């Protein structure tokens, strides 16, 4: 058990800088811009345009380092999910997000084929190659493998690039809409890598493990 935890630490959470940056991003919209008050934005009738420009820039001055790109994406992502669901329905939303993952899955599969000069990978090679190639976006630790005459199933812990977004936005949940991106990505990439060695590839969310800060998921190759 101790070795498992150590391996998980070594393989999973080396992006310390990114984690520290994330920790500094407040949840939801709780940003305090120097405690602004009505007095703070009050401007007397300007004498001329230059005075007005100076006054406005004095108030809104903000170093570029303060711009939180990730946080902005979080807000857009949450409202995008809500609005698409309202206008087109839940099924359309899930299909759209799956297609986003599908597109990137096709790209990564072709990259791996070119990289290793292979047309087709066996299932074990595909798992090793894809999980290794995506370390910048996923921290994965394989917990168990089940091999039968009908399928090969990998159960793993996954701390993905969407996790912090989902954690900080009240209207997003683990295993729900945004996770369709990962489902489309992994199912498509693996099916393209293994070709005829699997009739179908299926990814399933099992649970969110808050203590370990990971999702427990499975990939099943039907053979």
C-alpha positions as CSV (number, residue, x, y, z in Angstrom):
1,X,0.0,0.0,0.0
2,X,2.9,2.3,0.9
3,X,4.6,1.6,-2.4
4,X,1.3,2.3,-4.3
5,X,1.0,5.7,-2.6
6,X,4.6,6.5,-3.3
7,X,4.2,5.6,-7.0
8,X,1.1,7.7,-7.2
9,X,3.0,10.6,-5.7
10,X,5.9,10.2,-8.1
11,X,3.8,9.8,-11.2
12,X,0.9,12.0,-10.5
13,X,1.5,15.4,-9.0
14,X,4.7,16.9,-10.3
15,X,3.1,19.9,-11.8
16,X,3.5,21.9,-8.5
17,X,3.7,25.3,-10.1
18,X,0.3,24.8,-11.8
19,X,-1.2,23.4,-8.5
20,X,0.1,26.5,-6.6
21,X,-1.4,28.8,-9.2
22,X,-4.7,27.0,-9.0
23,X,-4.7,27.3,-5.2
24,X,-4.6,31.1,-5.6
25,X,-7.7,31.3,-7.7
26,X,-10.8,32.0,-5.6
27,X,-13.9,29.8,-6.1
28,X,-16.8,31.2,-8.1
29,X,-16.8,35.0,-8.4
30,X,-15.3,36.0,-5.0
31,X,-12.6,38.4,-6.3
32,X,-11.9,41.4,-4.2
33,X,-10.6,44.3,-6.3
34,X,-9.1,46.4,-3.5
35,X,-12.5,46.7,-1.8
36,X,-14.0,49.0,-4.4
37,X,-16.7,51.4,-3.2
38,X,-18.8,54.0,-5.0
39,X,-16.2,56.5,-3.9
40,X,-13.6,54.4,-5.6
41,X,-15.1,54.8,-9.1
42,X,-16.4,58.4,-8.7
43,X,-15.0,60.8,-11.2
44,X,-15.6,64.5,-11.3
45,X,-16.5,66.2,-14.6
46,X,-13.2,65.9,-16.5
47,X,-11.4,69.1,-17.6
48,X,-10.3,67.4,-20.8
49,X,-9.9,64.0,-22.4
50,X,-6.4,63.5,-21.1
51,X,-7.5,64.0,-17.5
52,X,-10.3,61.5,-18.0
53,X,-8.0,58.9,-19.5
54,X,-5.5,59.4,-16.6
55,X,-8.3,59.0,-14.0
56,X,-9.7,55.9,-15.6
57,X,-6.4,54.2,-16.1
58,X,-5.4,55.0,-12.5
59,X,-8.4,53.1,-11.2
60,X,-8.3,50.1,-13.6
61,X,-4.5,49.6,-13.6
62,X,-3.8,45.9,-13.4
63,X,-0.5,44.1,-14.2
64,X,-0.9,41.3,-16.8
65,X,0.4,38.8,-14.2
66,X,-2.9,39.2,-12.4
67,X,-5.0,38.0,-15.4
68,X,-6.3,34.5,-14.5
69,X,-6.9,32.8,-17.9
70,X,-7.9,29.5,-16.3
71,X,-10.5,31.2,-14.1
72,X,-11.9,33.0,-17.1
73,X,-12.2,29.7,-18.9
74,X,-13.9,28.1,-15.8
75,X,-16.7,30.8,-15.9
76,X,-17.2,30.5,-19.7
77,X,-17.3,26.6,-19.4
78,X,-19.9,26.6,-16.7
79,X,-22.2,29.1,-18.5
80,X,-21.6,27.3,-21.9
81,X,-22.8,24.0,-20.4
82,X,-25.9,25.7,-18.9
83,X,-26.8,27.7,-22.0
84,X,-26.4,24.8,-24.5
85,X,-28.5,22.6,-22.3
86,X,-31.2,25.3,-22.1
87,X,-31.3,25.9,-25.9
88,X,-30.5,22.5,-27.4
89,X,-31.1,20.0,-24.6
90,X,-28.9,17.7,-22.5
91,X,-28.4,15.1,-25.3
92,X,-27.1,17.8,-27.7
93,X,-24.7,19.1,-25.1
94,X,-23.3,15.6,-24.3
95,X,-22.9,14.9,-28.0
96,X,-21.1,18.2,-28.6
97,X,-18.6,17.6,-25.8
98,X,-18.0,14.0,-26.9
99,X,-17.2,15.2,-30.4
100,X,-14.6,17.7,-28.9
101,X,-12.9,14.7,-27.3
102,X,-13.3,12.6,-30.4
103,X,-11.5,15.1,-32.5
104,X,-8.5,15.3,-30.2
105,X,-8.5,11.5,-29.8
106,X,-8.1,11.1,-33.5
107,X,-5.2,13.6,-33.5
108,X,-3.3,11.9,-30.6
109,X,-3.8,8.4,-32.1
110,X,-2.3,9.5,-35.4
111,X,0.6,11.2,-33.6
112,X,1.4,8.0,-31.7
113,X,1.2,5.9,-34.8
114,X,3.7,8.3,-36.5
115,X,5.9,8.5,-33.4
116,X,6.3,4.7,-33.1
117,X,5.9,3.9,-36.8
118,X,3.1,1.5,-36.1
119,X,-0.2,1.0,-37.8
120,X,-1.8,-1.0,-35.0
121,X,-0.9,-1.4,-31.3
122,X,-1.8,-4.3,-29.1
123,X,-4.1,-3.3,-26.2
124,X,-1.3,-3.2,-23.6
125,X,1.0,-1.1,-25.8
126,X,-1.9,1.3,-26.5
127,X,-2.6,1.8,-22.8
128,X,1.1,2.4,-22.0
129,X,1.7,4.7,-25.0
130,X,-1.4,6.9,-24.6
131,X,-1.3,7.3,-20.8
132,X,2.4,8.2,-21.1
133,X,1.8,10.7,-24.0
134,X,-0.9,12.6,-22.1
135,X,1.0,13.3,-18.9
136,X,0.7,17.0,-19.4
137,X,-3.1,16.8,-19.0
138,X,-3.7,13.6,-17.0
139,X,-2.2,12.2,-13.9
140,X,-3.1,8.5,-14.1
141,X,-2.4,5.6,-11.8
142,X,-3.6,2.1,-12.9
143,X,-5.1,0.3,-9.9
144,X,-6.3,-3.0,-11.4
145,X,-6.5,-5.0,-14.6
146,X,-9.2,-7.6,-15.3
147,X,-8.7,-10.0,-18.1
148,X,-11.5,-12.3,-19.4
149,X,-12.4,-14.1,-22.6
150,X,-14.7,-11.2,-23.5
151,X,-12.8,-8.1,-22.4
152,X,-9.7,-6.5,-20.9
153,X,-10.6,-3.9,-18.3
154,X,-8.3,-1.3,-16.7
155,X,-9.4,0.5,-13.5
156,X,-7.4,3.7,-12.7
157,X,-7.2,6.9,-10.7
158,X,-7.4,10.0,-12.9
159,X,-6.6,13.6,-11.9
160,X,-7.4,15.3,-15.2
161,X,-7.0,18.9,-16.5
162,X,-10.8,19.5,-16.0
163,X,-10.8,18.5,-12.4
164,X,-10.1,21.9,-10.9
165,X,-12.6,23.6,-13.1
166,X,-15.3,21.1,-12.0
167,X,-14.4,21.5,-8.4
168,X,-14.7,25.3,-8.4
169,X,-17.9,25.7,-10.3
170,X,-21.2,24.9,-8.5
171,X,-23.1,23.8,-11.7
172,X,-20.5,21.3,-12.9
173,X,-20.3,17.8,-11.5
174,X,-17.8,14.9,-11.7
175,X,-18.9,12.1,-14.1
176,X,-21.4,14.5,-15.8
177,X,-21.3,16.7,-18.9
178,X,-17.7,17.9,-19.1
179,X,-16.4,14.4,-18.5
180,X,-17.8,13.5,-21.9
181,X,-14.7,15.3,-23.4
182,X,-12.5,12.7,-21.7
183,X,-14.8,9.8,-22.7
184,X,-14.7,10.9,-26.4
185,X,-10.9,11.4,-26.2
186,X,-10.0,8.1,-24.7
187,X,-12.5,5.9,-26.5
188,X,-11.6,7.3,-29.9
189,X,-7.9,7.3,-29.4
190,X,-7.8,3.7,-28.1
191,X,-10.1,2.4,-30.8
192,X,-7.9,3.9,-33.4
193,X,-4.7,2.6,-31.9
194,X,-5.9,-1.0,-31.4
195,X,-7.9,-1.3,-34.6
196,X,-9.5,-4.7,-35.0
197,X,-8.0,-6.1,-31.8
198,X,-11.1,-4.7,-29.9
199,X,-14.7,-4.7,-31.1
200,X,-15.5,-1.8,-28.9
201,X,-13.8,0.5,-26.3
202,X,-15.8,1.9,-23.5
203,X,-14.8,4.4,-20.8
204,X,-16.9,4.6,-17.6
205,X,-16.8,7.0,-14.6
206,X,-17.0,5.0,-11.3
207,X,-16.7,7.6,-8.5
208,X,-15.1,10.8,-7.3
209,X,-12.5,10.2,-4.6
210,X,-12.3,13.5,-2.7
211,X,-9.6,12.3,-0.3
212,X,-7.2,11.4,-3.1
213,X,-8.4,14.2,-5.3
214,X,-9.0,11.8,-8.2
215,X,-11.8,10.2,-10.2
216,X,-11.9,6.4,-10.3
217,X,-12.6,5.3,-13.9
218,X,-12.3,2.3,-16.1
219,X,-11.5,1.6,-19.7
220,X,-12.9,-1.7,-21.1
221,X,-11.7,-3.3,-24.4
222,X,-14.2,-5.8,-25.7
223,X,-12.2,-8.4,-27.6
